[in-house]
Amino acid sequence: MTSNLETLKRKRAGMRMQTTKLFNKIEMALLDETISIEEKFDLLNICGRKINYVTQNSNDSSKILGLLWDTNSDVLRFDVQSFPDDWKFNPTKRLVLKAMLKIFDPIGFIAPFSIRMKMLLQETWQKDLQRDDNLPRDLKDAWEN
């Protein structure tokens, strides 16, 4: 009789193998993998992939699709600390565009935030601001919120 954990490990290994075959078929090699649960390495060591094993006590985060994955709590988060402080105090049209282009979010995880930035940029165009013009008070308030 197999335990639920063993069944889960077998299913996971099967899914991993199917994913690898699918990506190989479209000529995209999967080279790296990070896991956050304890598993036997013999189940993971397939197709020569690099495996990053994360223990419970590590403070590691991995980048995944433009977001940070906290491997301990299994949570995706967006790092707002990566935006420089000077963007808060003297925002210009150029800085709004630069901040917007810095975001990579193909799955739409932070779409409510990024759409607000796009709307703000659209307003800068409607007000005919030049790239290095400071944002007017109403747009600066929207930028800060």
C-alpha positions in Angstrom: 0.0 0.0 0.0 1.4 3.4 -0.9 0.9 6.5 1.1 -0.7 9.7 -0.2 2.8 11.4 -0.2 4.2 8.6 -2.4 1.3 9.0 -4.8 1.8 12.7 -4.9 5.5 12.3 -5.6 4.8 9.9 -8.5 2.2 12.2 -10.0 4.5 15.2 -9.6 7.4 13.3 -11.3 5.0 12.3 -14.1 3.9 15.9 -14.6 7.5 17.0 -14.6 8.3 14.4 -17.3 5.3 15.4 -19.5 6.2 19.1 -19.1 9.8 18.4 -20.1 8.7 16.4 -23.2 6.3 19.1 -24.2 8.9 21.9 -23.9 11.5 19.7 -25.8 8.9 19.2 -28.6 8.7 23.0 -29.1 12.5 23.2 -28.7 12.5 25.1 -25.4 14.7 23.3 -22.8 13.7 23.6 -19.2 17.0 24.1 -17.4 16.2 25.2 -13.9 13.7 24.1 -11.2 13.1 25.2 -7.6 11.1 23.2 -5.2 9.9 24.0 -1.7 8.9 20.6 -0.3 11.2 17.8 0.7 11.4 15.1 -2.0 13.9 12.5 -3.0 16.4 13.8 -5.6 16.1 10.6 -7.6 12.5 11.6 -8.5 13.8 15.1 -9.5 16.9 14.3 -11.4 15.5 14.0 -14.9 16.7 15.3 -18.2 19.7 17.0 -16.7 17.8 19.9 -15.2 19.4 22.0 -12.5 17.5 21.6 -9.2 17.4 24.3 -6.5 16.4 22.7 -3.3 14.9 25.1 -0.7 14.9 24.1 3.0 12.4 25.3 5.6 14.9 27.6 7.2 16.2 29.4 4.1 15.1 32.9 3.3 15.3 32.4 -0.5 13.0 34.0 -3.1 13.0 32.9 -6.7 11.9 35.0 -9.6 9.0 33.5 -11.5 7.2 35.3 -14.4 8.4 38.7 -13.2 7.3 38.1 -9.6 9.1 36.9 -6.5 8.1 33.5 -5.1 8.7 33.3 -1.4 9.7 29.6 -1.2 9.0 29.3 2.5 5.5 30.6 2.6 4.7 29.6 -1.0 3.5 33.1 -1.9 4.0 35.2 -5.0 4.8 38.9 -4.4 5.7 42.0 -6.3 8.8 43.8 -5.1 8.0 47.5 -4.9 11.3 48.2 -3.1 13.0 47.8 -6.5 11.7 51.2 -7.5 14.2 54.0 -6.7 13.2 56.5 -4.0 13.6 59.5 -6.3 10.6 58.4 -8.3 8.4 59.3 -5.3 9.6 62.9 -5.0 10.0 64.2 -8.5 7.9 62.1 -10.9 8.1 62.9 -14.6 6.4 61.4 -17.6 9.7 59.7 -18.4 9.8 58.1 -14.9 6.2 56.9 -15.1 7.0 55.2 -18.4 10.2 53.8 -17.0 8.4 52.3 -14.0 5.7 50.9 -16.2 8.2 49.2 -18.5 10.1 47.8 -15.5 7.1 45.5 -14.7 6.9 42.1 -16.3 3.6 40.5 -15.5 2.5 38.0 -18.3 -0.1 36.3 -16.1 -1.8 39.6 -15.0 -1.1 39.0 -11.3 -0.7 42.8 -10.6 -2.9 44.0 -13.4 -5.0 46.3 -11.2 -1.7 48.1 -10.3 -0.2 48.2 -13.8 -3.5 49.3 -15.4 -3.5 52.4 -13.1 0.0 53.2 -14.3 -1.0 52.9 -17.9 -4.0 55.2 -17.3 -1.7 57.7 -15.6 0.6 57.6 -18.6 -2.3 58.1 -20.9 -3.3 61.2 -18.9 0.2 62.6 -19.3 -0.2 62.3 -23.1 -3.7 63.9 -22.9 -2.2 66.9 -21.0 0.6 67.1 -23.6 3.4 66.8 -21.1 6.9 66.4 -22.4 9.1 63.5 -21.2 11.0 65.5 -18.5 8.1 67.7 -17.4 7.1 67.2 -13.7 3.7 65.8 -13.2 1.0 68.3 -12.3 -0.4 68.1 -8.8 -3.5 65.9 -9.7 -1.3 63.3 -11.5 1.4 63.5 -8.8 -1.3 62.6 -6.3 -2.5 59.7 -8.4 1.2 58.6 -8.8 1.7 58.6 -5.0 -1.4 56.6 -4.4 
